[in-house]
Structure formats: C-alpha cells, structure tokens
Amino acid sequence: MTATAEHPTPPIKRVLANAGHLLSGRVVNAVVGLAYIALTARSLGKETMGVLVIINAFAQFLGEVAHFESWQTVLTYGTDPLLKKERTKFQQVLRLSLMLDLISSIIGVSLGVLGAWLFWKELRWPDGMSGYGALYALSIGVMTSATGVGLLRLFDRFRFLAAEQAISSFVRMIGCAICAVTHAPIQYFLLAWAAGTFASFFYIAGIAIWDLKKRGLLEGFSILGPTSKDLPGVWRFALSTNFSGTLEVGFTHVLTMAVGALLGPAQAAFWRIGKQVADGMAKPARLMVPALYPELAKMRASGGQQAMTKLAIQIALIGGAAAGVLLAVSLLAGRWILETVMGQAYGAAAGVMNWQVAAAAIGVMTLPLEPMLVSMRAAGAALMVRLIVVICYFAALVPLIERFGLTGAGAALVASALAMAIGMYLMARRRLARLAAEDSSARTTKDDEGPKYDHAHGV
C-alpha cells in the first residue's frame, strides 16, 4: 500500500528507504574502492603506498579544515523556505552556501599548496615529491564543495547521491588499473586518485543544477545579493559545523599522518588499510545519518521534538544490532579479509583493524546523537564535546604510539569513541529537556492569556 496524505510514510521507513538507496551505491563503492586500493598497494609496495596515503591524507585533512559543511546550512536553513515555497529566501540560503564553498576552496587550496612545499620533510615524503603533493592539493578545491550534496538531500534525491562515491571509485580504479599495467610511478597513481575526486564533484553539481531548474528555484537567481539577512545565527551555525566537521573527518587524516611521522610509511599503510576496511564495514549503518538529517530538519521546523526522540531511538536500536555484527566479523575474519584482498604482507594490519572496527561500532550505536543536536541548532554543543575529546586524544597519542605502536593508537581510538558517545548523549538529553521546558512555558502562557482575553470581551 502506497503512502497518502491521510497515511503518510513513517519517518523511520523514509530514513531506511533513503539509506537503502545510498547502500546500493556504497556496496558497489566498497568493492570498487577496495579494488583500487588493492591495485595501488600491490603495484607500489608498502613504502611507496604509505607515501601516497600520507599525501592523500594531507590533502583531505586540509580540505576538512577549510570545509564549511555547507550542506548542513542548506538543510537547517533551507528546509523552512522550501516547505513554505519562499523562493527568494531559499535562494538567499543557496547564495550563502555557495559563498561558503568558495571561501573553503580558496583557503583549502592555498593551505595545501603552501603546506606541500614547506612541510614535505616533516611529513616524510621522499625527495622530489613536494611538487606532486602540491599539484594533488588542487583537488582540495572540489573536496570542499558540499552545496550540491545538501540540495540533493533536501530534495530527497538519494538515488542520485548513491552513485557519487561509486563514480569516484570507478574513475580511480580505471586509472589505477592503467597505472598497474604500465608499471607507472607514484605520481600517476596520484593523478588517478585526484581524477576520481573531480569526477564525483562534477556529477553532483550537474544533478543539483538540473533539479534546481526543474523546480523553478533558479528563476531570477543571482550570485550577488543578500546572504545572511533574516537568517538568525547562521554564521555561528556555519562556523560551528565547520569546526566540528573538521575535527571529525580531519581527525582521521591527522592520525594517518601522525602514525606515518612516528612509525614510518609502512605502518601508516597498515593504519590506512585497516581504517579503510573498518569504515567500509560500518558504512551501511552510517548511511542512515545522511538520510536522517532531512527528516530531523523537517521535524524541527514543525516543532516535533517527541517525534525526533522516537526516531533517534529507533535508529540507535538498528545501529546497535549492526555494531555487534561488525565486531564479530572483524574478530573472526579480519586477517583473512586483509590477506585475501591486499596480499599476505598486509595481514599484520588485522590487530589494529580490530580496534578501529570497535571504535566504528561505538559510533554506529550512537549515530543519531549528533544529527539531533545539529537539527536542534545546538551545533555549538556538539562542537564542544568533540573538541574536548580530540584535545584529550591528541595529548595522549604520541606517548601511546611511542610505547605501544599501532595498538596504542587503536586503543585510544576506542576510548575517544566512548567519550564522544557519552558527551553527545548528555548534551542531547539536556537540549531536549530545554526545548520541552520552552514548549511547556509557551503553552502555559497561551492558556493564561486566553481567559483574560475572553473575559475582556464578556465571554
């Protein structure tokens, strides 16, 4: 039976359906992604592969540092005008988001090019790699663009989003296959990886522009005009989500660079490959997060705090079941997966991969918490939790790596995931209680004012 206006589709079903669309693309991406990683690893060897992943981590880290998470702004501030058909105000949100992307691009590319020239020795790149690293940093310009992603999530175009990373991985796989057959050096593998990043950007941008035109939302649109006018708190929100996103994703890439700097490129390769597999295993459950944001944004716009809580609990229960499966697979078959896909030499990454999977499992169990905070415009609270945890982690990271190697870094990653989960839970509970109190106060005030008004009119 199809949904109607009288019997709308429950939010949990929409989240799962949209996550299913994304999953269909990510399953392909997981296979193809492992294929291009395997081609690179087998062709270059541990040491050179380690150099490549450090260069890639460097570029992605700077991309996340500069990234304004503009898709969050599109969802949080664009949902209300879209539902109310306020085209001018929606275009204002779109204009602001594009401006954030442009700022991100300029900052990210500038930092990447300068950083490659100035810090290549500290990053343990071989002689002659600084120029190639600087060229690879040009891809940061498209890594930082997220307006298109936000628009497709807002428009419920998850079937198109499903192909985004798969397209990137296909381009990388084809490029890496050509490099492997021709025994090309590392710089050509870097070119293949960068080509995948550009391909996914142009795909998303093209679909987003097509959808905007189809909905008539580009009529009368100009890139010049007001941006933050009548959008209360939007700059604080944008800065908070930017910094929080930087800490979340940049955290991963800093770890790769830290392992490489302290233990060498081979250990960095083990860490990166273990993380790739761990993230791939957790990806199906995490796909509920991008599907969750639009639903929470719509509930927030209509004042449905109880519905938000119910949906978060449902997602958490599903995530908890998925987390248990992830950990069991890693413990029982982790080494076999690595040796089969990557080669015998990479089986040694199984130990640290178990820690990485455990940390990912904790994140999966608690994945609705941060989206709830952001949807309630409490991005600052989420940022505070993440900042405290990251500071504590990095304070302990160097001595842990020096004393226990990769195991120390992995165990600390699990501890940080637990701390993050507890902090986000406490903040979400506090914010929900505050909103409930505000709603109760508003209802009481309205009830108190009603009789006075009726009495004045003799009713």
Secondary structure, 3 states (H helix, E strand, C coil): CCCCCCCCCCHHHHHHHHHHHHHHHHHHHHHHHHHHHHHHHHHHHHHHHHHHHHHHHHHHHHHHHHCCCHHHHHHHHHHHHHHCCCHHHHHHHHHHHHHHHHHHHHHHHHHHHHHHHHHCCCCCCCCCCHHHHHHHHHHHHHHCCCHHHHHHHHCCCHHHHCCHHHHHHHHHHHHHHHHHHHCCCHHHHHHHHHHHHHHHHHHHHHHHHHHHHHCCCCCCCCCCCCCCCCCCCHHHHHHHHHHHHHHHHHHHHHHHHHHHHHHCHHHHHHHHHHHHHHHHHHHHHHCHHHHHHHHHHHHHHCCCHHHHHHHHHHHHHHHHHHHHHHHHHHHHHHHHHHHHHHCHHHHHHHHHHHHHHHHHHHHHHCCCHHHHHHHCCCHHHHHHHHHHHHHHHHHHHHHHHHHHCHHHHHHHHHHHHHHHHHHHHHHHHHHHHHHHHHHHHHHHHHHHHHHHHHHHCCC
